[in-house]
Every structure is written in structure tokens, then in C-alpha cells.
Amino acid sequence: MSSLRDLGLSEYEARAYRALLRTGPTTAKDLSRASEVPMGRIYDVLNSLEQHSLVRSQAASRPKKYVAVEPDAALDRLLAEKKQELEAQAEQYETVVEELSTELEAGEPVESGFWTAAVGPEETTDLLLERIAAAERRMIVVAGAPATGFDLGTVGEAVTAELETALDRGVEIRVLLSPEAVDALPRSVGRRYSAELADHDGFEVRTVSDVNGTFNVFDGVEVCIEVPHPLSGDEPFAMIDLKDVEFAADVTERFEPRWAEAEPLTFG
């Protein structure tokens, strides 16, 4: 059950406010009895409630009387305070992340093979976004049929935003699509490409026939290979992330001739 304590009030403050709603204008002494807040604490509690703008006092009366602010107004004020606290905490966490991002550095790329895998559409997309975010210099994207790995219509705005962020930090991105992959792309991809990516010098898309499979090469040391679902070729089943310099070099060497013979792709 929700309570005023969920919005930041102490137990005594919540008791005093609820009691004031029942009693109407009253003195601190009478409120202490009605709320079962000890007399030795009641004035501190009332002062705190006034600071929260939940209680008004009538200083001209003797003894001084207090009245509760209407519940709707009181709850709105408590909610606003909580939102401000959360915003301040979020800014604090962002500052911590910025400081740690400069302090924490990844180790040197592994020279021998190391691999991991993500299974399922959501996990596959998360892994792809993570590796795009980690790219530092260059990225190769190859999408044959089915083009599940680079189908922006499927994985949504997140991939587009991550690619644009990578371009902004100087990552060169080359995308090679099969004609079947181009035909499968939704129209929204062309609009996103034209509006958000095409103006970057480091971004280029080409198309060539006989492109099989979907994979990504990051910084010449890491290859992410998408595994289609065995029973449904139009959705990903898993993604294998292999960090191996020799394998990445071999994949890149095989990619370059196909890239050279491919035709630039423009979205109208």
C-alpha cells in the first residue's frame, strides 16, 4: 500500500499531516495528542511540514495554530520535490559516468581467438549496439539476404542513433548490401539515411550481387556474425562475437574486392 513515506515524509510527518486533515486548524499540543507524535518532536515535525509547503500556520493566534494544505496540492508538491531529487541524482550519475569513462580504459585487443554469443532477437540487437558503441576507427557492415543484421526497420531508431554517434566521433563506416537486402529495406530506412547519415563523409553504402550472410567487422580486430533462425530466415537467431586479429584480417581481405566492384547506393 502506498503511503506518504513513499514521497519522502517521515513517519511522524505523515502522522501529523493526516491528523491535521482530520482535525482542521489546531494547536501543536492538540495535534500531538491526535497524531500520537511526542510533544518533544511535534514542533520539529511541523516546521518540516511547513518547509515542504504542506502546512500553513496562523502566527497571530495565541496559541499558534496549524492547518493542512489540501491533499491535491500537497501531493503535487511532494511529487515535484521527488522529481527534482531524481533529476539531481541522474545528473550526478551522469557526472560519475563521464569521470569513469576517462578513468577506465579497455585493455589491448586480444591477439588470440576469444568469442562470445548472444541468442535471441533482443540480445542480438543489444550486442550489436554495444559493439557499434565500442568502435573507435572503422566499421564494416555486410548484409546479404536476409538482411536482418542491418534492417533499421526492425531494430529501430537505436541502431541509427548509435551509427550517427559513431560517425560523430570519427568512425568510418562502410555498408555493403546485396540487391535482395536493398529490396527488403523499408522506405523509412532511406529517409533516415538521407536525413541523418548521408552527410557524414565517413559513411558510405554500396550494393553488389552474391553477398551471403550478415556480419560486421570492428576496428580490424573483431567480427560479429549473425546466425539466422533455422526455421525462419527473416529473423536473427544469434550473433557470434569473435575477437581475433587474424580472422578479422582475413574477412577484411575478402571484403575489399567485393567493395571495389560494388556500386554506390543512393536513397531517393
Long-range contacts (C-beta under 8 A, 24 or more apart in sequence): 4-78, 7-75, 7-78, 7-79, 7-81, 7-82, 8-78, 8-81, 8-82, 8-85, 9-52, 9-78, 10-45, 10-48, 12-37, 12-41, 12-45, 13-45, 13-48, 13-49, 13-52, 16-42, 16-45, 16-46, 16-49, 16-55, 17-49, 17-54, 17-55, 17-68, 17-74, 20-55, 20-66, 20-67, 20-68, 21-68, 21-71, 24-67, 25-58, 25-65, 25-66, 25-67, 26-65, 26-66, 26-67, 27-63, 27-64, 27-65, 27-66, 28-63, 28-64, 28-66, 29-63, 31-66, 52-77, 52-78, 52-81, 53-77, 54-78, 106-134, 109-219, 109-221, 109-222, 109-243, 109-245, 110-221, 110-243, 110-244, 110-245, 111-245, 112-244, 113-242, 113-243, 113-244, 113-247, 114-242, 114-243, 114-244, 115-240, 115-241, 115-242, 115-243, 115-244, 116-240, 116-241, 117-238, 117-239, 117-240, 117-241, 118-238, 118-239, 118-241, 119-237, 119-238, 120-237, 120-238, 121-235, 121-236, 123-239, 124-226, 124-236, 124-237, 124-238, 124-239, 125-155, 125-158, 125-159, 127-224, 127-239, 127-241, 128-155, 128-159, 128-216, 128-224, 128-239, 129-158, 129-159, 129-162, 131-216, 131-218, 131-222, 131-224, 131-241, 132-159, 132-162, 132-163, 132-166, 132-216, 132-218, 133-162, 133-165, 133-166, 134-218, 135-166, 135-171, 135-218, 135-219, 136-169, 136-171, 136-219, 137-170, 137-171, 137-172, 137-219, 137-220, 138-171, 138-172, 138-173, 138-174, 138-218, 138-219, 138-220, 139-166, 139-171, 139-172, 139-173, 139-174, 139-216, 139-217, 139-218, 139-219, 140-174, 140-176, 140-216, 140-217, 140-252, 140-255, 141-173, 141-174, 141-175, 141-176, 141-216, 142-175, 142-176, 142-211, 142-213, 142-214, 142-215, 142-216, 142-255, 143-175, 143-176, 143-177, 143-178, 143-181, 143-211, 143-214, 144-178, 144-180, 144-181, 144-211, 144-212, 144-213, 144-214, 145-178, 145-180, 145-181, 145-184, 145-211, 146-180, 146-181, 146-184, 146-214, 146-228, 146-233, 146-234, 147-177, 147-178, 147-180, 147-181, 147-184, 147-185, 147-214, 148-214, 148-226, 148-228, 148-234, 148-235, 148-236, 149-214, 149-215, 149-216, 149-226, 149-236, 149-239, 150-175, 150-177, 150-181, 150-214, 151-184, 151-185, 151-186, 151-189, 152-185, 152-186, 152-188, 152-189, 152-192, 153-185, 153-186, 153-188, 153-189, 157-192, 160-192, 160-196, 160-197, 163-197, 163-203, 164-196, 164-197, 164-200, 167-197, 167-200, 167-202, 167-203, 168-200, 170-202, 171-202, 172-202, 173-202, 173-203, 173-204, 174-204, 174-206, 174-259, 175-203, 175-204, 175-205, 175-206, 176-205, 176-206, 176-207, 176-208, 176-211, 176-255, 176-258, 176-259, 176-262, 177-205, 177-206, 177-207, 177-211, 177-265, 178-207, 178-208, 178-209, 178-210, 178-211, 178-212, 179-207, 179-209, 181-207, 181-211, 182-207, 182-265, 189-267, 190-267, 190-268, 191-267, 193-267, 194-267, 198-267, 204-264, 205-264, 205-265, 206-259, 206-262, 206-263, 206-264, 206-265, 207-262, 207-263, 207-265, 208-258, 208-259, 208-261, 208-262, 208-263, 211-258, 215-251, 217-248, 217-251, 217-252, 217-255, 220-245, 220-248, 220-249, 220-252, 221-245, 221-248, 222-248, 223-247, 223-248, 223-251
